[in-house]
C-alpha cells in the first residue's frame, strides 16, 4: 500500500504536524510493504526533514498561483501525484486548510475520509482507525471501506522519529482544471515571527484573571522564555483583549502541546475541551475551587501577578 | 411538498423595480450542549442521550445568525434550514425557525457520518437555486469538519471554511477566512458553500414573536437518498481519566520548574 503525504508549510517551514503526518504515512507504508511519497509547495527551508522522516520521493511544485486560499489546485495536484506514485492512501495533518482538501479529494478521488485520526489502522486489510470526537472528550473507531483512503492526523498524535530515505525531488507540474484559482485572495494579515498556536509545543494562555490587555506582558514574557505560543480564553477574545485567532477552546483553536499553561483561567468545560489533549497542564489561579484544577497536572493557588514573574525568572535560570 | 416559490430569481417589487432576492440554505446539526458529560452504553456502541440537552450546533448557530442578518439587511430573501436527523431533533429545528429561518426541511434519518449528511444536503440543494449554503465549520459532536467541502464538491461549487466575516455585494461574496495566526480576505462568486465560525455574527436569541410564528412555519420531512457507505462505525471509547492535580506552593515556583523538568520531562 503506497502512501502520499501532503506537507503544509508556514513561514517557509514544513509544519511540525506535517512531519508527524509524514511519520504516520511511513508507518502505513511499512505495514504493507509500500513506499511513501510527499507533495510540497515551494522550497521550504527544512525540506530535508521530510526525507529524514521517510519520504522516498518528494513532488515539488513551484507555482506562485498556489495559495492556501484555494483548495482546488492543491486537491487536483495531490490526486495527480497519488496516481503517479500508485498511492492509495493520502495522509494530511489536520488543519482548517486540510479539511478543505480532505473533503474535495474524498469526492474527486472516490476515497473514504477520516479526520482527526489519532492512531494507526489496526491492520491495512481492516483499516479501522481511532479518531478524536466531542472535541477531545471521546474517541470513535471507524472502518474505511474504500480502495482509496484519505486521513488527516491530529496534531501531536504521532511521535516524530527519523528513518532517513532518499527523498528524491521531482519537479512537478500538475495538469489543473479550469476550476483551480477561482477564489481570489484580496489581502491577508498574519502575525509573523510568532510561534503558531495550533502547532506549538508549549502554549501560555491567559484568562479574565489578568484583568485587562495591558497586563498581557505577564503572558508574553513567560511565553518568550519558553519559546511558546500565546493563547487566551473565550471571554478574553470576546472582550477584544486579544485577537480571535488566539482563542483556545471548544469553538476556538484546539491545542495539543506538551505543556499548556492556564493562567487566570477558571477552566469552563468548553475551554478544557480545547486543551484536553495537552500532555501536561499547569494551572495558576487564585480560586482553589476553580474547575481548571480538575483538568490540570500541576497547580498553584495564588495571585498570578506575583507568581508568573517569579516563574518566568526561575525558568530563565534553567533554560 | 416543498415550496417552489422560494427559488432564487428576479422579482418585480411593488414599486416596480427589479430586485434580486437571496436564497439561503442553512444546514444545522443538533448536538449535546457544550457543557455535556459524554458517556456511552451497550458495550461502548451507543451514545447516552439521557439527561443531555440538545442545541443547534454552536458554529451552525453563527451561520444561521449571519443568514438572518443578510436577509434583514436586504429586506427580502428566503432562509431554509435543513437538518439530517430523526424526529426527536424537531425542537432544535423549531428554534432555528424562531430565530428567523422561513421554512425547514428534515431528512428523516440518523446522521451516521459526514458523507451521509453531505449526500443528503447536496441531493436536496441540487434541485433548488440557493445562492448560499451556510453551515458551521464543524459539528461539535463528531468534529469531522468536512461536510461543507463535501457538499460543495458534490454540487460542483466552491466551498470555503472557516469564514469569520461575510458580506454580499451583488453576485459576489467578500469573506474573511481564518488562517493560522491571522486572517485572509477573499472574494468568490455565488453560489458558494461556507463553513462559518465566530465572529461572523452574534448568536440570536429567539423573540416571543419568533417562537410563536415558528410553530406555523413549514417543516417538511423528506426521505433520505441512498448513499455510498464508505465509513463503518465500530465503537466509542472514553479517554483515560487525568490523574489528580499535584499542588505546588505559591512561594515555591522552583518546585514547579523541577516537576516539569524531572517528573514530566517536558522542558
Contacts between the chains, C-beta under 8 A, distances in Angstrom:
chain1	res1	chain2	res2	distance
A	10	B	180	6.2
A	10	B	181	7.6
A	68	B	179	6.3
A	68	B	184	7.6
A	69	B	177	6.8
A	69	B	184	5.6
A	69	B	186	5.3
A	71	B	149	7.4
A	71	B	159	7.9
A	72	B	158	7.4
A	94	B	145	7.9
A	95	B	180	6.9
A	96	B	137	7.3
A	96	B	145	7.7
A	96	B	161	6.6
A	96	B	162	5.3
A	96	B	178	6.5
A	96	B	179	7.4
A	96	B	180	7.5
A	97	B	179	7.5
A	99	B	137	8.0
A	99	B	138	7.7
A	99	B	145	4.1
A	99	B	146	5.6
A	99	B	149	6.5
A	99	B	161	6.6
A	99	B	195	7.9
A	100	B	149	5.1
A	100	B	159	6.9
A	100	B	160	7.6
A	100	B	161	6.3
A	102	B	146	5.4
A	102	B	149	7.1
A	103	B	118	7.9
A	103	B	146	3.8
A	103	B	147	7.6
A	103	B	148	7.3
A	103	B	149	2.5
A	103	B	150	4.6
A	103	B	152	7.5
A	103	B	153	6.3
A	103	B	159	7.4
A	104	B	149	5.7
A	104	B	152	7.7
A	104	B	153	5.1
A	104	B	159	8.0
A	106	B	115	7.4
A	106	B	146	7.0
A	106	B	150	6.5
A	106	B	153	7.7
A	107	B	150	6.2
A	107	B	153	3.9
A	107	B	154	6.1
A	108	B	153	6.6
A	111	B	230	7.8
A	112	B	115	7.9
A	112	B	230	3.7
A	112	B	231	5.8
A	113	B	114	7.5
A	113	B	115	7.5
A	113	B	146	6.2
A	113	B	230	7.7
A	113	B	231	7.9
A	114	B	231	7.3
A	115	B	143	7.3
A	115	B	144	5.3
A	115	B	145	5.6
A	115	B	146	6.0
A	116	B	143	5.7
A	116	B	144	7.6
A	116	B	145	7.8
A	128	B	234	5.7
A	130	B	237	7.2
A	132	B	143	6.9
A	133	B	141	6.7
A	133	B	142	5.2
A	133	B	143	5.6
A	133	B	236	7.9
A	134	B	32	7.8
A	134	B	38	4.9
A	134	B	140	7.4
A	134	B	141	6.0
A	134	B	143	7.3
A	135	B	140	6.0
A	135	B	143	6.2
A	136	B	239	7.4
A	137	B	38	4.6
A	137	B	238	8.0
A	137	B	239	7.4
A	138	B	38	4.9
A	138	B	40	7.5
A	138	B	236	5.9
A	138	B	237	6.7
A	138	B	238	5.6
A	138	B	239	7.1
A	139	B	236	6.9
A	139	B	237	4.3
A	139	B	238	7.6
A	139	B	239	6.9
A	140	B	142	7.6
A	140	B	233	6.7
A	140	B	234	7.6
A	140	B	235	7.2
A	140	B	236	5.3
A	140	B	237	7.3
A	141	B	233	7.8
A	141	B	234	4.0
A	141	B	235	5.2
A	141	B	236	7.8
A	141	B	237	7.1
A	142	B	113	7.5
A	142	B	231	5.3
A	142	B	232	6.5
A	142	B	233	5.7
A	142	B	234	6.2
A	143	B	231	7.2
A	143	B	232	4.1
A	143	B	233	7.9
A	143	B	234	5.9
A	144	B	230	6.9
A	144	B	231	6.5
A	145	B	229	6.7
A	145	B	230	5.6
A	145	B	231	7.0
A	145	B	232	5.8
A	146	B	230	4.8
A	179	B	158	8.0
A	182	B	158	5.9
A	182	B	188	6.6
A	182	B	189	7.8
A	183	B	158	5.9
A	183	B	160	6.6
A	183	B	186	5.6
A	183	B	187	7.6
A	183	B	188	4.6
A	184	B	186	6.5
A	184	B	187	5.0
A	184	B	188	6.9
A	185	B	184	5.9
A	185	B	185	7.3
A	185	B	186	5.7
A	186	B	174	7.4
A	186	B	185	4.3
A	186	B	186	6.4
A	186	B	187	5.9
A	187	B	184	7.3
A	187	B	185	4.8
A	188	B	179	6.7
A	188	B	182	6.5
A	188	B	183	6.9
A	188	B	184	3.9
A	188	B	185	6.9
A	189	B	182	4.7
A	189	B	183	5.7
A	189	B	184	7.7
A	190	B	179	6.6
A	190	B	181	5.3
A	190	B	182	3.6
A	191	B	181	4.7
A	191	B	182	5.7
A	194	B	181	6.3
A	196	B	180	5.3
A	196	B	181	5.5
A	197	B	180	7.5
A	197	B	181	7.1
A	198	B	180	5.9
A	199	B	180	7.4
A	202	B	266	7.9
A	202	B	267	7.9
A	226	B	267	7.3
A	244	B	164	6.9
A	244	B	178	7.4
A	244	B	198	7.1
A	244	B	199	6.3
A	245	B	178	6.2
A	245	B	180	7.6
A	245	B	181	6.1
A	245	B	182	6.1
A	245	B	183	7.1
A	250	B	34	5.4
A	250	B	58	7.7
A	250	B	140	6.4
A	251	B	34	7.8
A	251	B	58	5.3
A	251	B	59	6.8
A	251	B	140	7.6
A	251	B	197	7.1
A	251	B	198	6.5
A	258	B	266	4.5
A	259	B	260	6.7
A	259	B	264	7.7
A	259	B	266	5.0
A	259	B	267	7.1
A	269	B	34	6.7
A	269	B	35	5.0
A	270	B	34	4.8
A	270	B	35	7.4
A	273	B	34	7.4
A	276	B	239	7.2
A	279	B	264	7.4
A	279	B	266	6.2
A	280	B	260	7.0
A	280	B	264	4.7
A	280	B	266	5.2
A	282	B	256	6.9
A	282	B	260	7.5
A	283	B	245	7.1
A	293	B	245	4.9
A	293	B	247	7.9
A	294	B	242	7.9
A	294	B	245	7.1
A	295	B	242	6.4
A	295	B	245	8.0
A	296	B	245	4.5
A	297	B	242	7.3
A	297	B	243	7.2
A	297	B	245	6.5
A	297	B	246	6.8
A	297	B	264	6.8
A	298	B	245	6.8
A	298	B	246	5.2
A	298	B	247	7.8
A	298	B	248	6.0
A	298	B	256	5.9
A	298	B	259	5.8
A	298	B	260	7.5
A	298	B	264	7.9
A	299	B	245	4.6
A	299	B	246	7.2
A	299	B	247	5.1
A	299	B	248	6.9
A	300	B	247	7.3
A	300	B	248	5.1
A	300	B	249	7.5
A	300	B	250	5.3
A	300	B	253	7.3
A	300	B	256	6.6
A	301	B	247	7.0
A	301	B	250	6.5
A	302	B	250	3.2
A	303	B	250	7.5
A	306	B	250	7.4
A	307	B	250	5.6
A	307	B	253	6.2
A	310	B	253	4.7
A	311	B	253	4.5
A	311	B	256	6.7
A	311	B	257	7.4
A	314	B	253	5.0
A	314	B	254	5.2
A	314	B	256	7.8
A	314	B	257	4.9
A	315	B	257	5.9
A	315	B	267	7.5
A	318	B	257	5.9
A	318	B	261	6.8
A	318	B	267	7.7
A	319	B	267	6.8
